C-alpha cells in the first residue's frame, strides 16, 4: 500500500459548506474600512461616526473595530437626514 492510498483526500475551500452566521443567529461583523466602502464613505468618516456616537462597534479583532453592516447603514441614513 502506497502513502497516497492511506491519506484522506484534500478538501478545498469550495468543498466545505459555507458558514452562514445568519443561520446561527450571529450577525456578520465587518471591519471599518470595508464598512466605509459598503456605504460609499471614507474610513475616516466611520471613525468620526464612532466619535460622535452615531455608530457603535459591535466587536473587535485585535485593534480593529468591527461593525454590523445594518448599523453602518443606519448611521449613514441618520447622518444624511441631519444635514
DONU-39204 format. One record per residue (C-alpha): x, y, z; residue number from 1. Coordinates in steps of 0.05 Angstrom, whole numbers, plus 5000, padded with zeros to 4 digits. Example, Ala and Ser with C-alpha at 12.3 -4.5 7.8 and 13.67 -1.06 7.14 Angstrom:
// DONU-39204
{px: 5246 | py: 4910 | pz: 5156 | k: 1} .
{px: 5273 | py: 4979 | pz: 5143 | k: 2} .
This chain:
// DONU-39204
{px: 5000 | py: 5000 | pz: 5000 | k: 1} .
{px: 5030 | py: 5067 | pz: 4980 | k: 2} .
{px: 5028 | py: 5130 | pz: 5022 | k: 3} .
{px: 4977 | py: 5162 | pz: 4975 | k: 4} .
{px: 4927 | py: 5106 | pz: 4990 | k: 5} .
{px: 4930 | py: 5120 | pz: 5065 | k: 6} .
{px: 4918 | py: 5195 | pz: 5061 | k: 7} .
{px: 4850 | py: 5226 | pz: 5062 | k: 8} .
{px: 4833 | py: 5266 | pz: 5001 | k: 9} .
{px: 4848 | py: 5340 | pz: 5003 | k: 10} .
{px: 4788 | py: 5383 | pz: 5017 | k: 11} .
{px: 4785 | py: 5450 | pz: 4983 | k: 12} .
{px: 4750 | py: 5511 | pz: 5010 | k: 13} .
{px: 4697 | py: 5504 | pz: 4956 | k: 14} .
{px: 4682 | py: 5433 | pz: 4981 | k: 15} .
{px: 4668 | py: 5457 | pz: 5052 | k: 16} .
{px: 4599 | py: 5484 | pz: 5070 | k: 17} .
{px: 4600 | py: 5559 | pz: 5079 | k: 18} .
{px: 4586 | py: 5584 | pz: 5149 | k: 19} .
{px: 4527 | py: 5629 | pz: 5146 | k: 20} .
{px: 4526 | py: 5670 | pz: 5210 | k: 21} .
{px: 4453 | py: 5688 | pz: 5199 | k: 22} .
{px: 4435 | py: 5614 | pz: 5206 | k: 23} .
{px: 4469 | py: 5613 | pz: 5275 | k: 24} .
{px: 4436 | py: 5678 | pz: 5297 | k: 25} .
{px: 4501 | py: 5716 | pz: 5299 | k: 26} .
{px: 4508 | py: 5779 | pz: 5257 | k: 27} .
{px: 4564 | py: 5784 | pz: 5206 | k: 28} .
{px: 4616 | py: 5834 | pz: 5230 | k: 29} .
{px: 4660 | py: 5874 | pz: 5182 | k: 30} .
{px: 4720 | py: 5919 | pz: 5194 | k: 31} .
{px: 4715 | py: 5994 | pz: 5189 | k: 32} .
{px: 4748 | py: 6002 | pz: 5120 | k: 33} .
{px: 4701 | py: 5951 | pz: 5089 | k: 34} .
{px: 4641 | py: 5984 | pz: 5123 | k: 35} .
{px: 4663 | py: 6051 | pz: 5094 | k: 36} .
{px: 4668 | py: 6020 | pz: 5025 | k: 37} .
{px: 4599 | py: 5990 | pz: 5030 | k: 38} .
{px: 4565 | py: 6057 | pz: 5045 | k: 39} .
{px: 4610 | py: 6098 | pz: 5000 | k: 40} .
{px: 4646 | py: 6140 | pz: 5051 | k: 41} .
{px: 4719 | py: 6147 | pz: 5073 | k: 42} .
{px: 4744 | py: 6103 | pz: 5131 | k: 43} .
{px: 4755 | py: 6168 | pz: 5169 | k: 44} .
{px: 4680 | py: 6180 | pz: 5166 | k: 45} .
{px: 4667 | py: 6114 | pz: 5201 | k: 46} .
{px: 4716 | py: 6134 | pz: 5255 | k: 47} .
{px: 4682 | py: 6202 | pz: 5261 | k: 48} .
{px: 4613 | py: 6170 | pz: 5267 | k: 49} .
{px: 4641 | py: 6129 | pz: 5325 | k: 50} .
{px: 4669 | py: 6191 | pz: 5359 | k: 51} .
{px: 4604 | py: 6228 | pz: 5351 | k: 52} .
{px: 4563 | py: 6169 | pz: 5377 | k: 53} .
{px: 4526 | py: 6155 | pz: 5311 | k: 54} .
{px: 4557 | py: 6086 | pz: 5306 | k: 55} .
{px: 4580 | py: 6036 | pz: 5358 | k: 56} .
{px: 4629 | py: 5979 | pz: 5345 | k: 57} .
{px: 4598 | py: 5910 | pz: 5355 | k: 58} .
{px: 4665 | py: 5877 | pz: 5368 | k: 59} .
{px: 4740 | py: 5878 | pz: 5359 | k: 60} .
{px: 4791 | py: 5835 | pz: 5322 | k: 61} .
{px: 4858 | py: 5855 | pz: 5352 | k: 62} .
{px: 4859 | py: 5931 | pz: 5347 | k: 63} .
{px: 4808 | py: 5933 | pz: 5290 | k: 64} .
{px: 4737 | py: 5953 | pz: 5307 | k: 65} .
{px: 4683 | py: 5910 | pz: 5276 | k: 66} .
{px: 4614 | py: 5934 | pz: 5257 | k: 67} .
{px: 4547 | py: 5904 | pz: 5238 | k: 68} .
{px: 4531 | py: 5925 | pz: 5167 | k: 69} .
{px: 4459 | py: 5943 | pz: 5186 | k: 70} .
{px: 4486 | py: 5990 | pz: 5240 | k: 71} .
{px: 4531 | py: 6024 | pz: 5189 | k: 72} .
{px: 4473 | py: 6035 | pz: 5141 | k: 73} .
{px: 4431 | py: 6062 | pz: 5198 | k: 74} .
{px: 4486 | py: 6111 | pz: 5217 | k: 75} .
{px: 4492 | py: 6133 | pz: 5145 | k: 76} .
{px: 4417 | py: 6146 | pz: 5139 | k: 77} .
{px: 4417 | py: 6184 | pz: 5206 | k: 78} .
{px: 4474 | py: 6229 | pz: 5187 | k: 79} .
{px: 4446 | py: 6242 | pz: 5117 | k: 80} .
{px: 4380 | py: 6265 | pz: 5149 | k: 81} .
{px: 4416 | py: 6311 | pz: 5197 | k: 82} .
{px: 4447 | py: 6352 | pz: 5142 | k: 83} .
